[in-house]
Amino acid sequence: MSALMVQGTTSDAGKSILVAGLCRVFKRRGLFVAPFKPQNMALNSAVTPDGGEIGRAQALQAQAAGAPLTVHMNPVLLKPNTDTGAQVIIQGHSIGNIEALDYHDYKPKAAKAVFDSYKILSNQYETILVEGAGSPAEINLRKGDIANMGFALRANCPVIIIADIDKGGVFAHLVGTLELLSEEEQALVKGFVINRFRGDIALLQDGLDWLEEYTGKPVLGVLPYLHGLHLDAEDAVPENIQGTKHDQFKIIIPRLPHISNHTDFEPLRLHPEIDCQYISHLENIPSADLIILPGSKNIGFDLAWLKEQGWQDAITKHLRYGGKVIGICGGLQMLGFAIHDPLGIEGEPQSHSGLDLLDYETTLAIEKKLTNETGELAFTGNNIKVKGYEIHAGISSGKALENPALILGDKPDGAVSDDNQILVSYLHGLFDEPKALQALLDWAGVKTAQGFDINIQREEQLERLADAIEENLDMDKILTISGSD
């Protein structure tokens, strides 16, 4: 088994994208490859066929590699639900909420899960491409590290470090990161990749030569800034794409403080006839054709935030003027009468008044539902197929659910309001199937929507990324470093 680990000088340096692209390049070259991220902190997740939960970025990387999803690709997933704590997912399943300081004491158990999963993958694949988290030079997190050099040392895994030149200070980032590593860790670093370069590479060459001479490490390549590259984000909400036409169908989505699985909305954000915008804290809530309430990792906090920001009044006015509303997962729960947390899943046991727009209530429970689902839209009568996944701890009940939005297997899901203005569902990935996307846009009022398939778009973008890697990185050296040549 061969392996290669990609670490970064900062968060968002390009680790996830580089691993995804390398997975596709390795697959092209006939290698049986799998992605692996020992520890991930993200609110975008996916459900595996073996009934667990992993980071969304690893699902994208697995798609690039052509490898079936498994919980072992991301054995530790941290889902922040407060400023100081997170739900801890070990090999796909929650073990509860842990405060940041207490998590350091839990790390030995997390480490066991990491290396157990790594061993399982190593027995199944000939090459493992490992993604680090944040930066290996975060001094305060070095003790008991399982995400970066702590993993690389124990696994004896070669490392390449990627830095984002678009942020500025790329040479300081790379040299500083290397200098803060121990000699043993530095020895594992086999080269550098510079990401998101704009301009003539000749203007950078003096700096590259200096970097190689100063560090004794090769620069394995410089990736260009790939304009318009749209792949599922690991966690950060992507920047808004400004609409190009005044008559585009307008969708707005509140950027909740604990927004989760916002990758649900990529088919809308990238659709050529739609202007889909996230509305942030204290931003003016503009008029729109459709409002979507997304998922949340802390329903009570985010519901209070919505009300403080004026969204309850804005939604009421929007509906009064004939607008449409969709709620997904946490958004479904918020649109009901109440959300009860008797066991203190999100903190102190309490109940929250919802937005009072649909007749049901939700009770949070310890057991989280983690399932992949297929079914059809219930409100069209045309047997339009849907496919996605459920990740939620809430159980909803009430009269409004008697008019379901979907049928998943033989079970009803969600609701459509009596006036046909509100549609809610627990299904993530609701917009991924092209015919379902078209039907939902027809329901929302899009008059002449073009067909759009996010699945084809993802494949095209992965191929484009792999082409850029093949063209700009020294793949012969990278294969040699990984032991895959």
LINHU-V16052 format. One record per backbone hydrogen bond with DSSP energy under -1.0 kcal/mol. CO is the residue of the C=O (numbers start at 0). NH is the residue of the N-H. If there is no record, write none. Layout:
co: <CO & CO>
nh: <NH & NH>
This chain:
co: <1 & 3 & 4 & 5 & 6 & 13 & 14 & 15 & 16 & 17 & 18 & 19 & 20 & 21 & 22 & 23 & 24 & 25 & 26 & 30 & 31 & 31 & 33 & 35 & 37 & 39 & 42 & 43 & 45 & 47 & 51 & 53 & 54 & 55 & 56 & 57 & 58 & 59 & 60 & 61 & 61 & 69 & 70 & 72 & 74 & 75 & 76 & 77 & 78 & 83 & 84 & 84 & 85 & 86 & 87 & 88 & 89 & 92 & 95 & 97 & 98 & 102 & 105 & 105 & 106 & 107 & 108 & 109 & 110 & 111 & 112 & 113 & 114 & 115 & 116 & 117 & 118 & 120 & 120 & 125 & 126 & 127 & 128 & 129 & 134 & 136 & 137 & 138 & 141 & 147 & 148 & 149 & 150 & 151 & 157 & 158 & 159 & 160 & 161 & 162 & 163 & 164 & 168 & 169 & 170 & 171 & 172 & 173 & 174 & 175 & 177 & 181 & 182 & 184 & 187 & 190 & 191 & 192 & 193 & 194 & 196 & 199 & 200 & 203 & 204 & 205 & 206 & 207 & 208 & 209 & 210 & 211 & 217 & 219 & 220 & 222 & 224 & 225 & 244 & 248 & 249 & 249 & 250 & 251 & 252 & 253 & 255 & 257 & 260 & 261 & 262 & 264 & 265 & 270 & 272 & 274 & 276 & 278 & 279 & 288 & 289 & 290 & 292 & 294 & 297 & 298 & 299 & 300 & 301 & 302 & 303 & 304 & 305 & 306 & 309 & 310 & 311 & 312 & 313 & 314 & 315 & 316 & 317 & 318 & 323 & 324 & 325 & 326 & 327 & 328 & 329 & 330 & 332 & 333 & 334 & 334 & 335 & 336 & 337 & 338 & 339 & 340 & 340 & 349 & 351 & 357 & 358 & 359 & 360 & 361 & 362 & 368 & 370 & 372 & 373 & 374 & 375 & 383 & 385 & 387 & 388 & 389 & 391 & 392 & 394 & 396 & 397 & 398 & 399 & 402 & 404 & 405 & 406 & 407 & 410 & 412 & 412 & 414 & 416 & 420 & 421 & 422 & 423 & 424 & 427 & 428 & 432 & 433 & 434 & 435 & 436 & 437 & 438 & 439 & 440 & 440 & 452 & 453 & 454 & 455 & 456 & 457 & 458 & 459 & 460 & 461 & 462 & 463 & 464 & 465 & 466 & 467 & 468 & 472 & 473 & 474 & 475 & 476 & 477 & 478 & 481>
nh: <127 & 129 & 159 & 131 & 161 & 17 & 18 & 19 & 20 & 21 & 22 & 23 & 24 & 25 & 26 & 27 & 28 & 30 & 29 & 32 & 125 & 126 & 128 & 130 & 75 & 77 & 260 & 55 & 53 & 50 & 47 & 45 & 58 & 59 & 60 & 61 & 62 & 63 & 64 & 65 & 66 & 72 & 73 & 36 & 90 & 39 & 88 & 41 & 86 & 99 & 80 & 81 & 97 & 78 & 94 & 76 & 92 & 89 & 87 & 85 & 102 & 106 & 108 & 109 & 110 & 111 & 112 & 113 & 114 & 115 & 116 & 117 & 118 & 119 & 120 & 121 & 122 & 123 & 124 & 1 & 33 & 3 & 35 & 5 & 137 & 138 & 140 & 141 & 144 & 151 & 152 & 153 & 154 & 156 & 4 & 189 & 6 & 192 & 8 & 194 & 166 & 167 & 172 & 173 & 174 & 175 & 176 & 177 & 178 & 179 & 180 & 185 & 186 & 187 & 158 & 160 & 219 & 162 & 222 & 164 & 224 & 202 & 203 & 207 & 208 & 209 & 210 & 211 & 212 & 213 & 214 & 215 & 191 & 473 & 193 & 196 & 226 & 228 & 247 & 274 & 288 & 289 & 276 & 291 & 278 & 255 & 258 & 296 & 263 & 264 & 265 & 268 & 269 & 273 & 248 & 250 & 252 & 254 & 282 & 323 & 251 & 325 & 327 & 259 & 301 & 302 & 303 & 304 & 305 & 306 & 307 & 308 & 310 & 309 & 313 & 314 & 315 & 316 & 317 & 318 & 319 & 320 & 322 & 321 & 290 & 422 & 292 & 424 & 330 & 332 & 333 & 334 & 335 & 354 & 356 & 357 & 355 & 353 & 361 & 351 & 363 & 343 & 349 & 340 & 338 & 359 & 399 & 336 & 396 & 339 & 394 & 391 & 389 & 387 & 408 & 385 & 406 & 376 & 374 & 372 & 427 & 370 & 368 & 364 & 362 & 360 & 400 & 401 & 402 & 415 & 377 & 412 & 375 & 410 & 407 & 404 & 405 & 423 & 419 & 324 & 416 & 326 & 414 & 328 & 388 & 431 & 436 & 437 & 438 & 439 & 440 & 441 & 442 & 443 & 444 & 445 & 456 & 457 & 458 & 459 & 460 & 461 & 462 & 463 & 464 & 465 & 466 & 467 & 468 & 469 & 470 & 471 & 472 & 474 & 477 & 478 & 479 & 480 & 481 & 483 & 2>
